[in-house]
Amino acid sequence: MPTKIDHDESELLKAFEQGQLKSVATKSELARFKAAARATALKDRRVNIRLSSGDLSDIQIKALEEGIPYQTLIASVLHKYVTGRLTERPAASRQALKTKVPKSGG
């Protein structure tokens, strides 16, 4: 059953088909999207882990801020760690970050 589209959607579709729409994503955003897509496509094993509720909540919030699924964020962090591309922030930076970001839930 075909999906009905409204007038605005029809105009957008027409503009797209005529090549009138241009991406507004920055180069860094495109690189991040490509990296997330690559990481998602290459997954061939499943792992189950237990996390504290607070850590999982914080991970989900970070993933929302990044615009990616939280499981993709976890996989990305682990990949960066094992490839040596994940670096620890100096203690002063971590403390400044903690004072700027309020904890959720309670």
Secondary structure, 3 states (H helix, E strand, C coil): CCCCCCHHHHHHHHHHHCCCCCCCCCHHHHHHHHHHHHHHHCCCCCCCCCCCHHHHHHHHHHHHHHCCCHHHHHHHHHHHHHCCCCCCCCHHHHHHHHHHCCCCCC
